[in-house]
Amino acid sequence: MKAAFIGLGVMGYPMAGHLQKAGVETTVYNRTLAKAESWVQEFGGVLAETPMAAATSADVIFVCVGNDDDLRSVMLGKTGVLAGSKAGAIVVDNTTASAEVARELAVLAQAQGVEFLDAPVSGGQAGAENGQLTVMVGGDGVAFDKVRPLIQHFARSVKRLGPSGSGQLCKMVNQICIAGVVQGLAEGLHFAEAAGLDAEAVIEVISKGAAQSWQMENRYKTMLANEYEHGFAVDWMRKDLGIVLTEARNNGARLPVTALVDQFYGDVQAMGGNRWDTSSLLTRLKASTQKS
């Protein structure tokens, strides 16, 4: 199968690389041409100047861009993916976007004989680089079975959750859970230090019990060292939580903790932490203590 990959950001660049290294002939498009040229120099493959050109000969078109507007921009219009996709092609959208846009694009794609799967990912830049992402998929089951072997080149876990939009809804659950866990970890570390405890020793003990989490295992040391350049940026998390809270207003879910943590990330942005990783919630607590 031939593939196209639209969007070579911090996630898409290595994800597309895994496809090409696995022997999947891959054509790439990126809004910034220099990034696409760098990718081709590193991995081989083919460079396309528009999403349409990238999609023309592809059996599977992967998309990984920033948000709903970016997704519509590369999918629709005279030079978009759907303008170049052949009947029977499958679009796998790895963008974290709204369930609404996933359903919208699925309908438009199916009208011209193309399947559209919403397939957001979790695992961050390290997961993308190591081929260890988790992929949550919504859409047609037959199409999913066809593309699953390709997705597995950059993923350790791939699961279809249901019809169009289900993958995006699952990713929203993922972000809800992360937000609460990171805030809890930040408060725990802040409390340990305020109480005069050896925070590293505390984590060594509690990480062997019910408090253990991925965030604890992978972020506590950098949090204690005030290092916040190791993962998913605050700006991206706020974008995701905005999608979550909009969906919650539509479906009636009550998310008081998520809404509160979203505000806390707004405080971090106001401190200049837009590009800090999500564990930087601890900086907000330390700053408030210093003020008092």
C-alpha distance (Angstrom), angle and dihedral (degrees) to the residues before:
residue distance angle dihedral
M1 . . .
K2 3.79 . .
A3 3.79 118.2 .
A4 3.78 138.3 -161.4
F5 3.78 124.9 -158.3
I6 3.81 120.7 -157.3
G7 3.80 115.2 -164.8
L8 3.80 123.9 30.1
G9 3.79 102.8 -161.2
V10 3.79 125.9 136.2
M11 3.82 89.1 -62.7
G12 3.79 103.6 32.1
Y13 3.80 96.2 47.7
P14 3.83 95.9 63.9
M15 3.82 93.4 33.6
A16 3.79 91.1 57.7
G17 3.80 88.4 44.5
H18 3.80 91.3 58.3
L19 3.80 90.3 53.6
Q20 3.79 93.4 51.0
K21 3.81 93.1 44.6
A22 3.81 89.1 51.6
G23 3.80 89.8 58.8
V24 3.81 97.5 -99.8
E25 3.81 106.8 140.3
T26 3.82 101.0 -125.1
T27 3.80 132.0 -168.1
V28 3.79 115.5 -163.8
Y29 3.79 136.6 -156.8
N30 3.78 127.5 -172.7
R31 3.79 129.8 173.6
T32 3.82 89.1 -129.3
L33 3.79 103.4 58.9
A34 3.80 94.7 -157.1
K35 3.82 90.5 63.1
A36 3.82 91.1 53.8
E37 3.80 90.9 47.2
S38 3.80 90.1 51.4
W39 3.83 90.6 50.0
V40 3.82 92.9 51.4
Q41 3.79 90.5 48.1
E42 3.80 90.4 52.2
F43 3.80 101.7 39.7
G44 3.79 108.6 15.1
G45 3.79 117.5 -130.4
V46 3.78 126.1 117.7
L47 3.80 132.6 -62.0
A48 3.80 120.7 -138.1
E49 3.81 126.0 -165.0
T50 3.81 96.3 -146.3
P51 3.82 136.4 26.5
M52 3.81 87.9 -115.7
A53 3.79 92.3 55.7
A54 3.80 91.3 48.2
A55 3.80 92.1 51.2
T56 3.81 98.6 45.7
S57 3.81 99.2 90.7
A58 3.81 98.6 21.4
D59 3.78 125.4 114.5
V60 3.82 90.6 -165.5
I61 3.80 124.8 28.9
F62 3.81 116.9 -162.8
V63 3.80 118.2 -160.6
C64 3.82 125.6 -167.2
V65 3.80 114.3 168.4
G66 3.80 137.7 138.8
N67 3.79 112.5 -89.7
D68 3.82 146.8 -27.7
D69 3.80 93.9 -66.6
D70 3.80 92.8 48.5
L71 3.79 89.7 48.5
R72 3.80 93.8 52.0
S73 3.80 89.0 46.1
V74 3.80 94.8 57.9
M75 3.81 96.0 36.0
L76 3.81 101.5 46.2
G77 3.80 138.0 47.0
K78 3.79 134.5 46.8
T79 3.81 94.3 -51.5
G80 3.82 97.8 33.1
V81 3.77 129.9 117.3
L82 3.80 94.8 -99.8
A83 3.81 90.9 52.9
G84 3.80 88.9 61.4
S85 3.80 103.4 32.3
K86 3.79 118.1 111.4
A87 3.79 122.0 -136.6
G88 3.79 110.1 -84.4
A89 3.80 94.4 29.1
I90 3.81 119.2 132.5
V91 3.80 124.6 -139.9
V92 3.81 115.1 -152.4
D93 3.78 109.4 -165.4
N94 3.81 112.0 -158.6
T95 3.81 93.3 175.9
T96 3.79 118.0 117.4
A97 3.79 98.7 -123.9
S98 3.79 140.4 137.4
A99 3.78 123.8 -63.3
E100 3.80 86.1 -127.8
V101 3.82 94.3 63.1
A102 3.81 90.4 44.6
R103 3.80 91.3 56.5
E104 3.81 91.6 43.5
L105 3.80 94.0 52.7
A106 3.80 92.9 42.7
V107 3.81 89.7 59.3
L108 3.81 93.0 47.1
A109 3.80 92.0 47.4
Q110 3.79 94.6 48.2
A111 3.81 89.9 52.2
Q112 3.80 87.9 68.6
G113 3.79 97.8 37.9
V114 3.80 97.4 -95.5
E115 3.82 125.0 126.0
F116 3.80 119.8 -136.7
L117 3.80 121.5 -158.3
D118 3.81 121.4 -171.8
A119 3.80 103.7 -143.3
P120 3.82 113.3 166.3
V121 3.78 117.5 -178.4
S122 3.79 137.8 -138.0
G123 3.78 128.6 -161.3
G124 3.78 103.5 76.9
Q125 3.77 129.6 -126.2
A126 3.81 92.5 -44.0
G127 3.80 90.7 53.3
A128 3.80 90.8 50.5
E129 3.79 93.2 48.1
N130 3.81 92.9 47.4
G131 3.80 95.7 42.5
Q132 3.81 90.4 -118.0
L133 3.80 103.4 121.7
T134 3.79 127.1 140.0
V135 3.81 111.8 -130.9
M136 3.82 123.3 -159.7
V137 3.79 113.5 -163.2
G138 3.79 136.4 -161.7
G139 3.79 125.5 -177.1
D140 3.78 142.9 54.8
G141 3.80 115.1 -1.1
V142 3.80 95.9 -143.7
A143 3.80 91.5 52.2
F144 3.81 89.8 47.4
D145 3.82 91.9 54.0
K146 3.81 89.6 52.5
V147 3.79 96.0 52.3
R148 3.79 100.2 35.0
P149 3.85 93.8 91.3
L150 3.81 89.6 55.6
I151 3.80 93.9 47.2
Q152 3.80 89.3 51.6
H153 3.80 89.5 65.8
F154 3.82 88.2 75.9
A155 3.82 101.6 22.1
R156 3.78 138.6 70.7
S157 3.81 93.8 -165.4
V158 3.81 128.4 32.1
K159 3.80 124.4 173.1
R160 3.79 135.7 167.6
L161 3.81 111.2 -137.4
G162 3.81 101.0 -174.2
P163 3.82 141.6 -76.7
S164 3.80 126.8 -8.6
G165 3.80 112.4 -45.9
S166 3.81 94.4 26.4
G167 3.79 93.4 103.3
Q168 3.79 91.9 53.2
L169 3.80 91.7 46.4
C170 3.81 89.9 52.0
K171 3.81 90.2 50.7
M172 3.80 88.0 53.3
V173 3.80 89.4 56.1
N174 3.81 87.7 50.1
Q175 3.81 92.1 54.5
I176 3.81 92.7 44.9
C177 3.80 90.0 55.7
I178 3.80 93.9 45.3
A179 3.81 93.2 50.6
G180 3.79 93.5 56.4
V181 3.80 94.7 42.9
V182 3.81 94.6 50.3
Q183 3.81 92.2 48.7
G184 3.81 90.3 48.8
L185 3.80 91.4 50.1
A186 3.81 91.6 47.8
E187 3.80 91.2 51.1
G188 3.81 92.0 46.2
L189 3.81 93.1 52.4
H190 3.80 91.3 44.0
F191 3.80 90.9 51.2
A192 3.82 92.9 47.0
E193 3.79 91.9 53.8
A194 3.81 93.1 44.3
A195 3.80 89.2 51.4
G196 3.80 91.4 52.9
L197 3.78 95.0 -113.0
D198 3.80 126.2 144.1
A199 3.80 96.6 -105.6
E200 3.81 93.7 -159.7
A201 3.78 90.7 53.3
V202 3.79 90.0 48.5
I203 3.80 91.8 53.2
E204 3.81 90.8 46.6
V205 3.80 88.2 59.4
I206 3.79 103.5 38.1
S207 3.81 95.2 41.3
K208 3.81 87.4 69.9
G209 3.81 91.1 59.3
A210 3.79 141.7 48.9
A211 3.82 93.9 -55.7
Q212 3.80 92.3 66.1
S213 3.82 117.9 121.8
W214 3.80 140.2 156.9
Q215 3.79 89.0 -106.0
M216 3.80 91.1 53.5
E217 3.78 94.2 48.5
N218 3.81 95.3 45.1
R219 3.80 106.2 30.5
Y220 3.81 112.2 31.8
K221 3.82 95.7 85.9
T222 3.78 94.3 50.3
M223 3.80 90.7 44.3
L224 3.80 91.1 54.2
A225 3.81 88.8 47.9
N226 3.84 91.7 49.7
E227 3.81 90.2 -120.6
Y228 3.79 113.4 144.8
E229 3.78 106.3 166.9
H230 3.78 97.8 95.3
G231 3.76 109.6 92.7
F232 3.77 152.7 -14.9
A233 3.82 111.3 10.1
V234 3.80 124.3 -119.0
D235 3.83 90.8 -123.9
W236 3.82 90.0 57.5
M237 3.79 92.8 46.3
R238 3.80 91.5 52.0
K239 3.79 89.4 50.6
D240 3.79 89.9 52.1
L241 3.80 94.2 45.4
G242 3.79 89.5 49.9
I243 3.82 88.3 57.6
V244 3.81 89.8 47.2
L245 3.80 94.6 51.0
T246 3.80 92.6 46.5
E247 3.80 90.6 52.2
A248 3.81 90.2 47.1
R249 3.79 90.7 54.7
N250 3.80 88.3 52.8
N251 3.81 97.7 46.9
G252 3.80 98.6 35.9
A253 3.82 97.2 -116.4
R254 3.80 115.0 152.7
L255 3.81 113.0 -135.0
P256 3.82 107.9 170.6
V257 3.80 96.2 155.1
T258 3.80 93.4 46.3
A259 3.81 91.2 50.0
L260 3.80 90.6 49.7
V261 3.81 94.1 48.7
D262 3.80 89.3 48.6
Q263 3.80 87.5 58.2
F264 3.80 89.9 48.4
Y265 3.81 89.6 54.8
G266 3.80 86.7 51.9
D267 3.81 87.3 57.8
V268 3.81 89.9 51.5
Q269 3.80 89.8 51.9
A270 3.80 89.2 51.7
M271 3.82 87.2 55.0
G272 3.82 89.1 57.0
G273 3.79 94.5 -100.2
N274 3.80 98.4 128.1
R275 3.79 92.7 126.7
W276 3.80 97.3 35.5
D277 3.78 114.3 109.9
T278 3.79 121.3 -101.0
S279 3.80 94.3 -96.8
S280 3.81 87.7 71.3
L281 3.82 89.1 94.0
L282 3.81 84.2 99.5
T283 3.82 90.5 68.0
R284 3.79 90.2 62.5
L285 3.81 91.8 54.9
K286 3.79 92.6 47.7
A287 3.80 91.6 48.4
S288 3.80 92.4 51.3
T289 3.81 90.7 50.0
Q290 3.81 92.1 51.1
K291 3.81 91.0 51.2
S292 3.77 92.1 52.0
